[in-house]
């Protein structure tokens, strides 16, 4: 599958990531750090993204959450 968009979640770009169609909400965890909740119909994977994760959109319109290390391996 071809990737058409990658968006890293750094905690400072909350407004940008909240505009993505796959993002259901931005919430604060027990430690006070923000995380993203995704709509289940946009992904078959994880439904949350933490700071440091990347959201990847495929040409099918589906999204997937990758941790930094997993995304680096995928990019190789």
PQR file with spaces between the fields and no chain letter, atoms N, CA, C, O and H, PARSE charges and radii, in Angstrom:
ATOM       1  N    UNK     1       0.839   -1.181    0.000 -0.4000 1.5000
ATOM       2  CA   UNK     1       0.000    0.000    0.000 -0.0000 2.0000
ATOM       3  C    UNK     1       0.882    1.240    0.000  0.5500 1.7000
ATOM       4  O    UNK     1       1.906    1.296    0.681 -0.5500 1.4000
ATOM       5  N    UNK     2       0.475    2.204   -0.756 -0.4000 1.5000
ATOM       6  CA   UNK     2       1.227    3.444   -0.824 -0.0000 2.0000
ATOM       7  C    UNK     2       0.767    4.419    0.253  0.5500 1.7000
ATOM       8  O    UNK     2      -0.428    4.588    0.497 -0.5500 1.4000
ATOM       9  H    UNK     2      -0.356    2.158   -1.310  0.4000 1.0000
ATOM      10  N    UNK     3       1.737    5.049    0.885 -0.4000 1.5000
ATOM      11  CA   UNK     3       1.463    6.068    1.897 -0.0000 2.0000
ATOM      12  C    UNK     3       1.252    7.396    1.189  0.5500 1.7000
ATOM      13  O    UNK     3       2.047    7.787    0.335 -0.5500 1.4000
ATOM      14  H    UNK     3       2.707    4.912    0.687  0.4000 1.0000
ATOM      15  N    UNK     4       0.174    8.089    1.550 -0.4000 1.5000
ATOM      16  CA   UNK     4      -0.061    9.401    0.938 -0.0000 2.0000
ATOM      17  C    UNK     4       0.154   10.542    1.916  0.5500 1.7000
ATOM      18  O    UNK     4       0.261   11.696    1.503 -0.5500 1.4000
ATOM      19  H    UNK     4      -0.472    7.772    2.244  0.4000 1.0000
ATOM      20  N    UNK     5       0.219   10.235    3.225 -0.4000 1.5000
ATOM      21  CA   UNK     5       0.392   11.293    4.208 -0.0000 2.0000
ATOM      22  C    UNK     5       0.955   10.717    5.507  0.5500 1.7000
ATOM      23  O    UNK     5       0.528    9.657    5.964 -0.5500 1.4000
ATOM      24  H    UNK     5       0.131    9.297    3.561  0.4000 1.0000
ATOM      25  N    UNK     6       1.925   11.434    6.097 -0.4000 1.5000
ATOM      26  CA   UNK     6       2.464   11.086    7.409 -0.0000 2.0000
ATOM      27  C    UNK     6       2.411   12.327    8.279  0.5500 1.7000
ATOM      28  O    UNK     6       2.863   13.398    7.874 -0.5500 1.4000
ATOM      29  H    UNK     6       2.272   12.296    5.725  0.4000 1.0000
ATOM      30  N    UNK     7       1.865   12.184    9.463 -0.4000 1.5000
ATOM      31  CA   UNK     7       1.790   13.307   10.392 -0.0000 2.0000
ATOM      32  C    UNK     7       2.319   12.840   11.741  0.5500 1.7000
ATOM      33  O    UNK     7       1.766   11.922   12.347 -0.5500 1.4000
ATOM      34  H    UNK     7       1.498   11.314    9.792  0.4000 1.0000
ATOM      35  N    UNK     8       3.385   13.470   12.209 -0.4000 1.5000
ATOM      36  CA   UNK     8       3.929   13.149   13.525 -0.0000 2.0000
ATOM      37  C    UNK     8       3.179   13.938   14.584  0.5500 1.7000
ATOM      38  O    UNK     8       2.874   15.114   14.390 -0.5500 1.4000
ATOM      39  H    UNK     8       3.835   14.216   11.717  0.4000 1.0000
ATOM      40  N    UNK     9       2.884   13.294   15.701 -0.4000 1.5000
ATOM      41  CA   UNK     9       2.205   13.948   16.815 -0.0000 2.0000
ATOM      42  C    UNK     9       3.251   14.300   17.865  0.5500 1.7000
ATOM      43  O    UNK     9       3.772   13.425   18.558 -0.5500 1.4000
ATOM      44  H    UNK     9       3.132   12.338   15.859  0.4000 1.0000
ATOM      45  N    UNK    10       3.552   15.603   17.975 -0.4000 1.5000
ATOM      46  CA   UNK    10       4.588   16.041   18.913 -0.0000 2.0000
ATOM      47  C    UNK    10       4.025   16.717   20.164  0.5500 1.7000
ATOM      48  O    UNK    10       4.786   17.159   21.025 -0.5500 1.4000
ATOM      49  H    UNK    10       3.129   16.313   17.412  0.4000 1.0000
ATOM      50  N    UNK    11       2.705   16.800   20.268 -0.4000 1.5000
ATOM      51  CA   UNK    11       2.083   17.428   21.420 -0.0000 2.0000
ATOM      52  C    UNK    11       1.892   18.926   21.261  0.5500 1.7000
ATOM      53  O    UNK    11       1.086   19.531   21.968 -0.5500 1.4000
ATOM      54  H    UNK    11       2.087   16.442   19.569  0.4000 1.0000
ATOM      55  N    UNK    12       2.627   19.522   20.340 -0.4000 1.5000
ATOM      56  CA   UNK    12       2.510   20.957   20.075 -0.0000 2.0000
ATOM      57  C    UNK    12       1.593   21.223   18.886  0.5500 1.7000
ATOM      58  O    UNK    12       1.106   22.341   18.711 -0.5500 1.4000
ATOM      59  H    UNK    12       3.281   19.030   19.765  0.4000 1.0000
ATOM      60  N    UNK    13       1.361   20.211   18.079 -0.4000 1.5000
ATOM      61  CA   UNK    13       0.547   20.354   16.863 -0.0000 2.0000
ATOM      62  C    UNK    13      -0.862   19.788   17.061  0.5500 1.7000
ATOM      63  O    UNK    13      -1.436   19.193   16.149 -0.5500 1.4000
ATOM      64  H    UNK    13       1.757   19.303   18.220  0.4000 1.0000
ATOM      65  N    UNK    14      -1.403   19.978   18.247 -0.4000 1.5000
ATOM      66  CA   UNK    14      -2.720   19.433   18.579 -0.0000 2.0000
ATOM      67  C    UNK    14      -3.791   19.927   17.616  0.5500 1.7000
ATOM      68  O    UNK    14      -4.615   19.137   17.155 -0.5500 1.4000
ATOM      69  H    UNK    14      -0.937   20.462   18.988  0.4000 1.0000
ATOM      70  N    UNK    15      -3.792   21.218   17.306 -0.4000 1.5000
ATOM      71  CA   UNK    15      -4.810   21.751   16.399 -0.0000 2.0000
ATOM      72  C    UNK    15      -4.702   21.126   15.012  0.5500 1.7000
ATOM      73  O    UNK    15      -5.718   20.849   14.376 -0.5500 1.4000
ATOM      74  H    UNK    15      -3.123   21.859   17.680  0.4000 1.0000
ATOM      75  N    UNK    16      -3.480   20.905   14.542 -0.4000 1.5000
ATOM      76  CA   UNK    16      -3.283   20.303   13.215 -0.0000 2.0000
ATOM      77  C    UNK    16      -3.784   18.869   13.169  0.5500 1.7000
ATOM      78  O    UNK    16      -4.506   18.494   12.246 -0.5500 1.4000
ATOM      79  H    UNK    16      -2.654   21.131   15.059  0.4000 1.0000
ATOM      80  N    UNK    17      -3.409   18.063   14.155 -0.4000 1.5000
ATOM      81  CA   UNK    17      -3.814   16.657   14.131 -0.0000 2.0000
ATOM      82  C    UNK    17      -5.306   16.501   14.409  0.5500 1.7000
ATOM      83  O    UNK    17      -5.928   15.547   13.941 -0.5500 1.4000
ATOM      84  H    UNK    17      -2.822   18.368   14.905  0.4000 1.0000
ATOM      85  N    UNK    18      -5.880   17.433   15.168 -0.4000 1.5000
ATOM      86  CA   UNK    18      -7.313   17.343   15.445 -0.0000 2.0000
ATOM      87  C    UNK    18      -8.137   17.538   14.174  0.5500 1.7000
ATOM      88  O    UNK    18      -9.280   17.087   14.103 -0.5500 1.4000
ATOM      89  H    UNK    18      -5.375   18.208   15.548  0.4000 1.0000
ATOM      90  N    UNK    19      -7.572   18.199   13.180 -0.4000 1.5000
ATOM      91  CA   UNK    19      -8.261   18.423   11.908 -0.0000 2.0000
ATOM      92  C    UNK    19      -8.268   17.182   11.010  0.5500 1.7000
ATOM      93  O    UNK    19      -9.019   17.135   10.036 -0.5500 1.4000
ATOM      94  H    UNK    19      -6.643   18.566   13.238  0.4000 1.0000
ATOM      95  N    UNK    20      -7.452   16.188   11.322 -0.4000 1.5000
ATOM      96  CA   UNK    20      -7.413   14.970   10.509 -0.0000 2.0000
ATOM      97  C    UNK    20      -8.737   14.216   10.652  0.5500 1.7000
ATOM      98  O    UNK    20      -9.290   14.157   11.750 -0.5500 1.4000
ATOM      99  H    UNK    20      -6.843   16.226   12.114  0.4000 1.0000
ATOM     100  N    UNK    21      -9.252   13.642    9.573 -0.4000 1.5000
ATOM     101  CA   UNK    21     -10.551   12.974    9.640 -0.0000 2.0000
ATOM     102  C    UNK    21     -10.574   11.745   10.545  0.5500 1.7000
ATOM     103  O    UNK    21     -11.640   11.339   11.006 -0.5500 1.4000
ATOM     104  H    UNK    21      -8.803   13.690    8.680  0.4000 1.0000
ATOM     105  N    UNK    22      -9.421   11.154   10.803 -0.4000 1.5000
ATOM     106  CA   UNK    22      -9.370    9.940   11.625 -0.0000 2.0000
ATOM     107  C    UNK    22      -9.381   10.227   13.118  0.5500 1.7000
ATOM     108  O    UNK    22      -9.609    9.318   13.917 -0.5500 1.4000
ATOM     109  H    UNK    22      -8.554   11.484   10.428  0.4000 1.0000
ATOM     110  N    UNK    23      -9.137   11.478   13.512 -0.4000 1.5000
ATOM     111  CA   UNK    23      -9.024   11.813   14.929 -0.0000 2.0000
ATOM     112  C    UNK    23     -10.395   12.128   15.517  0.5500 1.7000
ATOM     113  O    UNK    23     -11.088   13.048   15.083 -0.5500 1.4000
ATOM     114  H    UNK    23      -8.951   12.216   12.863  0.4000 1.0000
ATOM     115  N    UNK    24     -10.752   11.346   16.502 -0.4000 1.5000
ATOM     116  CA   UNK    24     -12.037   11.507   17.183 -0.0000 2.0000
ATOM     117  C    UNK    24     -11.938   12.573   18.269  0.5500 1.7000
ATOM     118  O    UNK    24     -12.819   13.424   18.390 -0.5500 1.4000
ATOM     119  H    UNK    24     -10.188   10.598   16.854  0.4000 1.0000
ATOM     120  N    UNK    25     -10.856   12.526   19.064 -0.4000 1.5000
ATOM     121  CA   UNK    25     -10.694   13.487   20.151 -0.0000 2.0000
ATOM     122  C    UNK    25      -9.240   13.580   20.586  0.5500 1.7000
ATOM     123  O    UNK    25      -8.421   12.706   20.302 -0.5500 1.4000
ATOM     124  H    UNK    25     -10.140   11.835   18.965  0.4000 1.0000
ATOM     125  N    UNK    26      -8.950   14.665   21.283 -0.4000 1.5000
ATOM     126  CA   UNK    26      -7.665   14.849   21.946 -0.0000 2.0000
ATOM     127  C    UNK    26      -7.977   14.858   23.432  0.5500 1.7000
ATOM     128  O    UNK    26      -8.833   15.615   23.888 -0.5500 1.4000
ATOM     129  H    UNK    26      -9.616   15.375   21.514  0.4000 1.0000
ATOM     130  N    UNK    27      -7.283   14.018   24.185 -0.4000 1.5000
ATOM     131  CA   UNK    27      -7.568   13.888   25.609 -0.0000 2.0000
ATOM     132  C    UNK    27      -6.271   13.948   26.400  0.5500 1.7000
ATOM     133  O    UNK    27      -5.180   13.835   25.842 -0.5500 1.4000
ATOM     134  H    UNK    27      -6.587   13.403   23.814  0.4000 1.0000
ATOM     135  N    UNK    28      -6.407   14.128   27.713 -0.4000 1.5000
ATOM     136  CA   UNK    28      -5.245   14.125   28.596 -0.0000 2.0000
ATOM     137  C    UNK    28      -5.223   12.831   29.377  0.5500 1.7000
ATOM     138  O    UNK    28      -6.237   12.401   29.926 -0.5500 1.4000
ATOM     139  H    UNK    28      -7.294   14.220   28.167  0.4000 1.0000
ATOM     140  N    UNK    29      -4.057   12.216   29.420 -0.4000 1.5000
ATOM     141  CA   UNK    29      -3.895   10.990   30.177 -0.0000 2.0000
ATOM     142  C    UNK    29      -3.713   11.274   31.654  0.5500 1.7000
ATOM     143  O    UNK    29      -3.723   12.431   32.075 -0.5500 1.4000
ATOM     144  H    UNK    29      -3.233   12.565   28.974  0.4000 1.0000
ATOM     145  N    UNK    30      -3.549   10.234   32.434 -0.4000 1.5000
ATOM     146  CA   UNK    30      -3.364   10.370   33.880 -0.0000 2.0000
ATOM     147  C    UNK    30      -2.128   11.189   34.223  0.5500 1.7000
ATOM     148  O    UNK    30      -2.083   11.852   35.260 -0.5500 1.4000
ATOM     149  H    UNK    30      -3.541    9.295   32.092  0.4000 1.0000
ATOM     150  N    UNK    31      -1.131   11.143   33.357 -0.4000 1.5000
ATOM     151  CA   UNK    31       0.100   11.887   33.588 -0.0000 2.0000
ATOM     152  C    UNK    31       0.015   13.325   33.058  0.5500 1.7000
ATOM     153  O    UNK    31       1.001   14.060   33.122 -0.5500 1.4000
ATOM     154  H    UNK    31      -1.168   10.604   32.515  0.4000 1.0000
ATOM     155  N    UNK    32      -1.130   13.727   32.545 -0.4000 1.5000
ATOM     156  CA   UNK    32      -1.314   15.080   32.037 -0.0000 2.0000
ATOM     157  C    UNK    32      -0.859   15.291   30.608  0.5500 1.7000
ATOM     158  O    UNK    32      -0.987   16.393   30.073 -0.5500 1.4000
ATOM     159  H    UNK    32      -1.931   13.129   32.493  0.4000 1.0000
ATOM     160  N    UNK    33      -0.330   14.250   29.981 -0.4000 1.5000
ATOM     161  CA   UNK    33       0.129   14.367   28.592 -0.0000 2.0000
ATOM     162  C    UNK    33      -1.023   14.070   27.630  0.5500 1.7000
ATOM     163  O    UNK    33      -1.812   13.152   27.853 -0.5500 1.4000
ATOM     164  H    UNK    33      -0.226   13.355   30.415  0.4000 1.0000
ATOM     165  N    UNK    34      -1.108   14.860   26.557 -0.4000 1.5000
ATOM     166  CA   UNK    34      -2.198   14.632   25.607 -0.0000 2.0000
ATOM     167  C    UNK    34      -1.993   13.353   24.789  0.5500 1.7000
ATOM     168  O    UNK    34      -0.867   12.919   24.544 -0.5500 1.4000
ATOM     169  H    UNK    34      -0.467   15.606   26.376  0.4000 1.0000
ATOM     170  N    UNK    35      -3.104   12.775   24.382 -0.4000 1.5000
ATOM     171  CA   UNK    35      -3.078   11.653   23.440 -0.0000 2.0000
ATOM     172  C    UNK    35      -4.288   11.780   22.529  0.5500 1.7000
ATOM     173  O    UNK    35      -5.243   12.491   22.841 -0.5500 1.4000
ATOM     174  H    UNK    35      -4.019   13.127   24.581  0.4000 1.0000
ATOM     175  N    UNK    36      -4.238   11.088   21.406 -0.4000 1.5000
ATOM     176  CA   UNK    36      -5.303   11.142   20.411 -0.0000 2.0000
ATOM     177  C    UNK    36      -6.126    9.860   20.456  0.5500 1.7000
ATOM     178  O    UNK    36      -5.585    8.767   20.624 -0.5500 1.4000
ATOM     179  H    UNK    36      -3.462   10.510   21.153  0.4000 1.0000
ATOM     180  N    UNK    37      -7.427   10.005   20.307 -0.4000 1.5000
ATOM     181  CA   UNK    37      -8.312    8.856   20.107 -0.0000 2.0000
ATOM     182  C    UNK    37      -8.765    8.882   18.658  0.5500 1.7000
ATOM     183  O    UNK    37      -9.163    9.928   18.146 -0.5500 1.4000
ATOM     184  H    UNK    37      -7.866   10.893   20.170  0.4000 1.0000
ATOM     185  N    UNK    38      -8.704    7.730   17.996 -0.4000 1.5000
ATOM     186  CA   UNK    38      -9.081    7.638   16.590 -0.0000 2.0000
ATOM     187  C    UNK    38     -10.434    6.958   16.422  0.5500 1.7000
ATOM     188  O    UNK    38     -10.832    6.129   17.241 -0.5500 1.4000
ATOM     189  H    UNK    38      -8.380    6.880   18.413  0.4000 1.0000
ATOM     190  N    UNK    39     -11.129    7.318   15.354 -0.4000 1.5000
ATOM     191  CA   UNK    39     -12.374    6.634   15.010 -0.0000 2.0000
ATOM     192  C    UNK    39     -12.041    5.207   14.568  0.5500 1.7000
ATOM     193  O    UNK    39     -11.117    5.016   13.778 -0.5500 1.4000
ATOM     194  H    UNK    39     -10.805    7.991   14.689  0.4000 1.0000
ATOM     195  N    UNK    40     -12.766    4.210   15.054 -0.4000 1.5000
ATOM     196  CA   UNK    40     -12.452    2.823   14.692 -0.0000 2.0000
ATOM     197  C    UNK    40     -12.666    2.501   13.220  0.5500 1.7000
ATOM     198  O    UNK    40     -12.042    1.571   12.709 -0.5500 1.4000
ATOM     199  H    UNK    40     -13.517    4.365   15.696  0.4000 1.0000
ATOM     200  N    UNK    41     -13.527    3.236   12.522 -0.4000 1.5000
ATOM     201  CA   UNK    41     -13.754    2.913   11.106 -0.0000 2.0000
ATOM     202  C    UNK    41     -12.651    3.461   10.187  0.5500 1.7000
ATOM     203  O    UNK    41     -12.686    3.229    8.978 -0.5500 1.4000
ATOM     204  H    UNK    41     -14.034    3.992   12.938  0.4000 1.0000
ATOM     205  N    UNK    42     -11.676    4.184   10.750 -0.4000 1.5000
ATOM     206  CA   UNK    42     -10.556    4.673    9.947 -0.0000 2.0000
ATOM     207  C    UNK    42      -9.295    3.820   10.101  0.5500 1.7000
ATOM     208  O    UNK    42      -8.315    4.031    9.386 -0.5500 1.4000
ATOM     209  H    UNK    42     -11.648    4.372   11.731  0.4000 1.0000
ATOM     210  N    UNK    43      -9.312    2.869   11.019 -0.4000 1.5000
ATOM     211  CA   UNK    43      -8.119    2.060   11.243 -0.0000 2.0000
ATOM     212  C    UNK    43      -8.497    0.648   11.665  0.5500 1.7000
ATOM     213  O    UNK    43      -9.558    0.419   12.246 -0.5500 1.4000
ATOM     214  H    UNK    43     -10.108    2.698   11.600  0.4000 1.0000
ATOM     215  N    UNK    44      -7.623   -0.280   11.366 -0.4000 1.5000
ATOM     216  CA   UNK    44      -7.784   -1.650   11.853 -0.0000 2.0000
ATOM     217  C    UNK    44      -6.744   -1.926   12.929  0.5500 1.7000
ATOM     218  O    UNK    44      -6.591   -3.060   13.383 -0.5500 1.4000
ATOM     219  H    UNK    44      -6.761   -0.094   10.893  0.4000 1.0000
ATOM     220  N    UNK    45      -6.030   -0.875   13.332 -0.4000 1.5000
ATOM     221  CA   UNK    45      -4.966   -1.018   14.329 -0.0000 2.0000
ATOM     222  C    UNK    45      -5.307   -0.290   15.619  0.5500 1.7000
ATOM     223  O    UNK    45      -6.456   -0.260   16.062 -0.5500 1.4000
ATOM     224  H    UNK    45      -6.155    0.046   12.963  0.4000 1.0000
ATOM     225  N    UNK    46      -4.273    0.293   16.203 -0.4000 1.5000
ATOM     226  CA   UNK    46      -4.422    1.012   17.463 -0.0000 2.0000
ATOM     227  C    UNK    46      -5.408    2.161   17.340  0.5500 1.7000
ATOM     228  O    UNK    46      -5.498    2.802   16.293 -0.5500 1.4000
ATOM     229  H    UNK    46      -3.340    0.269   15.843  0.4000 1.0000
ATOM     230  N    UNK    47      -6.135    2.415   18.396 -0.4000 1.5000
ATOM     231  CA   UNK    47      -7.119    3.496   18.415 -0.0000 2.0000
ATOM     232  C    UNK    47      -6.635    4.709   19.193  0.5500 1.7000
ATOM     233  O    UNK    47      -7.383    5.671   19.368 -0.5500 1.4000
ATOM     234  H    UNK    47      -6.062    1.895   19.247  0.4000 1.0000
ATOM     235  N    UNK    48      -5.387    4.676   19.664 -0.4000 1.5000
ATOM     236  CA   UNK    48      -4.818    5.825   20.358 -0.0000 2.0000
ATOM     237  C    UNK    48      -3.422    6.100   19.826  0.5500 1.7000
ATOM     238  O    UNK    48      -2.718    5.197   19.373 -0.5500 1.4000
ATOM     239  H    UNK    48      -4.779    3.895   19.522  0.4000 1.0000
ATOM     240  N    UNK    49      -3.040    7.369   19.891 -0.4000 1.5000
ATOM     241  CA   UNK    49      -1.694    7.785   19.503 -0.0000 2.0000
ATOM     242  C    UNK    49      -1.138    8.670   20.613  0.5500 1.7000
ATOM     243  O    UNK    49      -1.800    9.597   21.079 -0.5500 1.4000
ATOM     244  H    UNK    49      -3.612    8.102   20.259  0.4000 1.0000
ATOM     245  N    UNK    50       0.076    8.370   21.021 -0.4000 1.5000
ATOM     246  CA   UNK    50       0.753    9.121   22.071 -0.0000 2.0000
ATOM     247  C    UNK    50       1.716   10.122   21.431  0.5500 1.7000
ATOM     248  O    UNK    50       1.998   10.048   20.235 -0.5500 1.4000
ATOM     249  H    UNK    50       0.614    7.617   20.642  0.4000 1.0000
ATOM     250  N    UNK    51       2.210   11.047   22.232 -0.4000 1.5000
ATOM     251  CA   UNK    51       3.236   11.973   21.749 -0.0000 2.0000
ATOM     252  C    UNK    51       4.427   11.147   21.258  0.5500 1.7000
ATOM     253  O    UNK    51       4.884   10.232   21.944 -0.5500 1.4000
ATOM     254  H    UNK    51       1.981   11.107   23.203  0.4000 1.0000
ATOM     255  N    UNK    52       4.917   11.476   20.082 -0.4000 1.5000
ATOM     256  CA   UNK    52       6.027   10.739   19.473 -0.0000 2.0000
ATOM     257  C    UNK    52       5.576    9.758   18.410  0.5500 1.7000
ATOM     258  O    UNK    52       6.388    9.295   17.609 -0.5500 1.4000
ATOM     259  H    UNK    52       4.546   12.219   19.525  0.4000 1.0000
ATOM     260  N    UNK    53       4.286    9.433   18.392 -0.4000 1.5000
ATOM     261  CA   UNK    53       3.743    8.534   17.371 -0.0000 2.0000
ATOM     262  C    UNK    53       3.481    9.293   16.080  0.5500 1.7000
ATOM     263  O    UNK    53       3.419   10.522   16.070 -0.5500 1.4000
ATOM     264  H    UNK    53       3.626    9.809   19.042  0.4000 1.0000
ATOM     265  N    UNK    54       3.329    8.555   15.004 -0.4000 1.5000
ATOM     266  CA   UNK    54       2.991    9.143   13.704 -0.0000 2.0000
ATOM     267  C    UNK    54       1.708    8.513   13.189  0.5500 1.7000
ATOM     268  O    UNK    54       1.472    7.317   13.363 -0.5500 1.4000
ATOM     269  H    UNK    54       3.379    7.557   15.012  0.4000 1.0000
ATOM     270  N    UNK    55       0.892    9.326   12.560 -0.4000 1.5000
ATOM     271  CA   UNK    55      -0.320    8.853   11.896 -0.0000 2.0000
ATOM     272  C    UNK    55      -0.018    8.782   10.412  0.5500 1.7000
ATOM     273  O    UNK    55       0.437    9.758    9.815 -0.5500 1.4000
ATOM     274  H    UNK    55       1.084   10.297   12.419  0.4000 1.0000
ATOM     275  N    UNK    56      -0.271    7.631    9.822 -0.4000 1.5000
ATOM     276  CA   UNK    56       0.034    7.402    8.409 -0.0000 2.0000
ATOM     277  C    UNK    56      -1.272    7.093    7.684  0.5500 1.7000
ATOM     278  O    UNK    56      -2.048    6.238    8.110 -0.5500 1.4000
ATOM     279  H    UNK    56      -0.641    6.839   10.307  0.4000 1.0000
ATOM     280  N    UNK    57      -1.500    7.806    6.577 -0.4000 1.5000
ATOM     281  CA   UNK    57      -2.681    7.550    5.752 -0.0000 2.0000
ATOM     282  C    UNK    57      -2.253    6.841    4.479  0.5500 1.7000
ATOM     283  O    UNK    57      -1.303    7.246    3.809 -0.5500 1.4000
ATOM     284  H    UNK    57      -0.869    8.501    6.231  0.4000 1.0000
ATOM     285  N    UNK    58      -2.975    5.772    4.159 -0.4000 1.5000
ATOM     286  CA   UNK    58      -2.730    5.019    2.937 -0.0000 2.0000
ATOM     287  C    UNK    58      -3.681    5.480    1.844  0.5500 1.7000
ATOM     288  O    UNK    58      -4.675    6.153    2.115 -0.5500 1.4000
ATOM     289  H    UNK    58      -3.747    5.443    4.703  0.4000 1.0000
ATOM     290  N    UNK    59      -3.369    5.116    0.616 -0.4000 1.5000
ATOM     291  CA   UNK    59      -4.207    5.526   -0.507 -0.0000 2.0000
ATOM     292  C    UNK    59      -5.620    4.955   -0.427  0.5500 1.7000
ATOM     293  O    UNK    59      -6.518    5.427   -1.124 -0.5500 1.4000
ATOM     294  H    UNK    59      -2.561    4.569    0.396  0.4000 1.0000
ATOM     295  N    UNK    60      -5.821    3.963    0.402 -0.4000 1.5000
ATOM     296  CA   UNK    60      -7.162    3.392    0.609 -0.0000 2.0000
ATOM     297  C    UNK    60      -8.028    4.287    1.494  0.5500 1.7000
ATOM     298  O    UNK    60      -9.237    4.080    1.597 -0.5500 1.4000
ATOM     299  H    UNK    60      -5.091    3.580    0.969  0.4000 1.0000
ATOM     300  N    UNK    61      -7.405    5.281    2.133 -0.4000 1.5000
ATOM     301  CA   UNK    61      -8.116    6.149    3.050 -0.0000 2.0000
ATOM     302  C    UNK    61      -8.003    5.699    4.498  0.5500 1.7000
ATOM     303  O    UNK    61      -8.412    6.420    5.409 -0.5500 1.4000
ATOM     304  H    UNK    61      -6.423    5.449    2.049  0.4000 1.0000
ATOM     305  N    UNK    62      -7.450    4.510    4.714 -0.4000 1.5000
ATOM     306  CA   UNK    62      -7.271    3.993    6.067 -0.0000 2.0000
ATOM     307  C    UNK    62      -6.024    4.622    6.702  0.5500 1.7000
ATOM     308  O    UNK    62      -5.089    5.026    6.009 -0.5500 1.4000
ATOM     309  H    UNK    62      -7.118    3.925    3.974  0.4000 1.0000
ATOM     310  N    UNK    63      -6.039    4.693    8.029 -0.4000 1.5000
ATOM     311  CA   UNK    63      -4.948    5.271    8.795 -0.0000 2.0000
ATOM     312  C    UNK    63      -4.348    4.215    9.702  0.5500 1.7000
ATOM     313  O    UNK    63      -5.013    3.250   10.077 -0.5500 1.4000
ATOM     314  H    UNK    63      -6.798    4.365    8.592  0.4000 1.0000
ATOM     315  N    UNK    64      -3.063    4.410   10.057 -0.4000 1.5000
ATOM     316  CA   UNK    64      -2.402    3.516   10.987 -0.0000 2.0000
ATOM     317  C    UNK    64      -1.492    4.347   11.879  0.5500 1.7000
ATOM     318  O    UNK    64      -0.872    5.311   11.430 -0.5500 1.4000
ATOM     319  H    UNK    64      -2.522    5.195    9.753  0.4000 1.0000
ATOM     320  N    UNK    65      -1.421    3.957   13.158 -0.4000 1.5000
ATOM     321  CA   UNK    65      -0.542    4.620   14.118 -0.0000 2.0000
ATOM     322  C    UNK    65       0.760    3.829   14.194  0.5500 1.7000
ATOM     323  O    UNK    65       0.756    2.608   14.352 -0.5500 1.4000
ATOM     324  H    UNK    65      -1.924    3.174   13.523  0.4000 1.0000
ATOM     325  N    UNK    66       1.876    4.554   14.079 -0.4000 1.5000
ATOM     326  CA   UNK    66       3.192    3.943   14.187 -0.0000 2.0000
ATOM     327  C    UNK    66       3.973    4.640   15.286  0.5500 1.7000
ATOM     328  O    UNK    66       3.918    5.863   15.414 -0.5500 1.4000
ATOM     329  H    UNK    66       1.879    5.546   13.951  0.4000 1.0000
ATOM     330  N    UNK    67       4.696    3.868   16.075 -0.4000 1.5000
ATOM     331  CA   UNK    67       5.687    4.447   16.968 -0.0000 2.0000
ATOM     332  C    UNK    67       6.889    4.880   16.140  0.5500 1.7000
ATOM     333  O    UNK    67       7.012    4.500   14.976 -0.5500 1.4000
ATOM     334  H    UNK    67       4.740    2.875   15.971  0.4000 1.0000
ATOM     335  N    UNK    68       7.762    5.660   16.727 -0.4000 1.5000
ATOM     336  CA   UNK    68       8.910    6.199   16.002 -0.0000 2.0000
ATOM     337  C    UNK    68       9.794    5.092   15.411  0.5500 1.7000
ATOM     338  O    UNK    68      10.173    5.157   14.241 -0.5500 1.4000
ATOM     339  H    UNK    68       7.662    5.968   17.673  0.4000 1.0000
ATOM     340  N    UNK    69      10.118    4.086   16.214 -0.4000 1.5000
ATOM     341  CA   UNK    69      10.999    3.005   15.748 -0.0000 2.0000
ATOM     342  C    UNK    69      10.346    2.204   14.627  0.5500 1.7000
ATOM     343  O    UNK    69      11.007    1.855   13.649 -0.5500 1.4000
ATOM     344  H    UNK    69       9.810    4.033   17.164  0.4000 1.0000
ATOM     345  N    UNK    70       9.062    1.914   14.760 -0.4000 1.5000
ATOM     346  CA   UNK    70       8.362    1.139   13.723 -0.0000 2.0000
ATOM     347  C    UNK    70       8.277    1.921   12.417  0.5500 1.7000
ATOM     348  O    UNK    70       8.404    1.339   11.340 -0.5500 1.4000
ATOM     349  H    UNK    70       8.525    2.197   15.555  0.4000 1.0000
ATOM     350  N    UNK    71       8.065    3.224   12.498 -0.4000 1.5000
ATOM     351  CA   UNK    71       8.003    4.041   11.294 -0.0000 2.0000
ATOM     352  C    UNK    71       9.362    4.104   10.605  0.5500 1.7000
ATOM     353  O    UNK    71       9.439    4.074    9.376 -0.5500 1.4000
ATOM     354  H    UNK    71       7.962    3.697   13.373  0.4000 1.0000
ATOM     355  N    UNK    72      10.424    4.192   11.385 -0.4000 1.5000
ATOM     356  CA   UNK    72      11.778    4.195   10.815 -0.0000 2.0000
ATOM     357  C    UNK    72      12.050    2.893   10.076  0.5500 1.7000
ATOM     358  O    UNK    72      12.643    2.911    8.998 -0.5500 1.4000
ATOM     359  H    UNK    72      10.361    4.216   12.383  0.4000 1.0000
ATOM     360  N    UNK    73      11.625    1.756   10.639 -0.4000 1.5000
ATOM     361  CA   UNK    73      11.824    0.462    9.966 -0.0000 2.0000
ATOM     362  C    UNK    73      10.996    0.398    8.689  0.5500 1.7000
ATOM     363  O    UNK    73      11.456   -0.152    7.689 -0.5500 1.4000
ATOM     364  H    UNK    73      11.144    1.741   11.515  0.4000 1.0000
ATOM     365  N    UNK    74       9.791    0.946    8.703 -0.4000 1.5000
ATOM     366  CA   UNK    74       8.930    0.929    7.539 -0.0000 2.0000
ATOM     367  C    UNK    74       9.495    1.788    6.418  0.5500 1.7000
ATOM     368  O    UNK    74       9.351    1.444    5.245 -0.5500 1.4000
ATOM     369  H    UNK    74       9.417    1.393    9.515  0.4000 1.0000
ATOM     370  N    UNK    75      10.131    2.892    6.761 -0.4000 1.5000
ATOM     371  CA   UNK    75      10.701    3.817    5.781 -0.0000 2.0000
ATOM     372  C    UNK    75      11.930    3.248    5.080  0.5500 1.7000
ATOM     373  O    UNK    75      12.328    3.762    4.035 -0.5500 1.4000
ATOM     374  H    UNK    75      10.248    3.170    7.715  0.4000 1.0000
ATOM     375  N    UNK    76      12.533    2.210    5.626 -0.4000 1.5000
ATOM     376  CA   UNK    76      13.751    1.644    5.016 -0.0000 2.0000
ATOM     377  C    UNK    76      13.418    0.819    3.810  0.5500 1.7000
ATOM     378  O    UNK    76      14.316    0.268    3.173 -0.5500 1.4000
ATOM     379  H    UNK    76      12.209    1.793    6.475  0.4000 1.0000
